[in-house]
Amino acid sequence: MNENKLNVEVAAIKNETSERPIPTVWRLAFCQIVDAFVRGDYLLHGGVAGVDTVSEEAASQIQSYLSDYGATLKSLPDETWNSSVCIWTGNHWDVLVDLYTNEEGSSDLLLSARVNETSHGFKIEIHMVYVP
C-alpha cells in the first residue's frame, strides 16, 4: 500500500465522463455503514451521520445477499479506497464501494449507494449489496 495515497485529500468532483475515487469526506460514513452491517444492523438503527435510514426492503436484500454469499463481511480496510469509485450523474453521485470478507480479503461484493449534495454537506442513500 502506498502511504502517500492514503494521505491525499480526494475532493467530490462533479465529473460525468469518468469514475473518480471516493471523496475523503464520505469515507468515514461508508466505514461506519459497513461496520453496522458487520454487526448485523442492516437498518442502521445505531445511526450514521449523513446517511439516510435504510429501507426494510434494502436491509432485507443486504442481509439475504450477505448470508447467501457464504463469507463473513469485515470492516473496510484502507485498501478499499484504491478500487472503490463514484461518478457524478448530473444531480447526484453513484457510488460503488468494494467490500472485504474474513475469508477472502477483497471480495466480489459491492455496496451500491447514492450521494446527494445538501445545504449541510452530503447525504448518503444505501441501495444494495451485490456481486456484479
N, C-alpha and C positions, 0 to 999 in steps of 0.2 A: 504494500500500500504506500502510495506516495504521500508523505506527511504534508507537503505543501498543498496538495489538492484538498485536504480536509480544512485547511485554514483560509482558503479562498472564499470570499463572500460571493454568493450567487444571487443575483437580483431576479425579481419576477419581471421577465421581458415579454412584451406583447408582440410575439413574432408568429404569424400564421403560416410561415413557409417551412419552418424546421423545428424539430423537437429540441428542447433545452433541458439542462439538469434541473432537478427540483430546487427551487429557491431556498436559501438558508433559513429564511423566516418561517417556512412551513415545516421544516424537518422535525422539530420537537413535537409538534402536534401529531405528525404521522407516527413517530416513535411511540407516543402515548396511546394512539389508536391501536397499534399492533400489540402493545403491552396489555391493553384491555382485552383484546381477542385471545392472547395467550392465557389470561386468567379466566376465560370463558364469558367475559362481559361483552357480548356481541351487540347489545343495545346501548352500550356506553353509559350505563347507569351511574358510573362514577364521574361522568362528565369530563370532557376535554375542551379547554378554552379554544374558541374559534371553530368548533366542529358542531354541525347540526346533529340533532338526535337521529339515530339510525332507525329506519322504519322496521316494523315487525317482520315484514317480508324480506327486506335486505338482511336483517340479522339472522333469520331462519336460513336463508340461502348461504350465508357465510358459514354458519355453524355446520350445515349439512355438507357443504363442499369441503371444508377442512376435515371433517370426520371421514368423508369418502376418500379423500386424498391419501390417507393412511400414514402420514408422517406428522410429527409434533411441531407446530408453529413455535418459533422462538423470537425473541426481541430482535429488532433491526440492528445489525452491525453497521459500522461506518461505511463498509464496502457497498452497501446498498445504494448509496448516492452516486456511485460510479456508473451505474447502469439504469437507475430509475429516471423517468423522463416526464415532461409536461409539454403541452403545446397550447398556444392561445387560439381560440376558435372564433374570435370576433367579439364575444361577450363573456367568456369565462375560459379557464384553463382546464383541459382534460389531463388527468394525472394517472400514471401507472407506476406503482411502487413495487419493486421486486421484493419478494418475501423469502425468508430463510426458515429452514427446519432443523431440528436437532440431528436428524438422521442424515440429511443431505448437505447441510450448509445452504448454499444458494439453490433454491428450488425452481420449479416451473411455475409456481403460484405467483399471481399478481394481485395487488389491491388496486381497484379502479375507483377513482374519485373525481369530483369536480371542485374547482376552487373559484369562488367569486370574489371580486373586489368589493369592499363595502366602505362606508364612511369611517369605520373603525379599524380598517385593515383588510383582513381576508376571512372568508367563511368557507370551510371545507364540508362537502357533502359526500358521504361514502356511498358508493354504488354497489360494488360486489367484490368478491374474491373469486378468482377463476384461473384456469390454465388456458392460455390462448391456443 
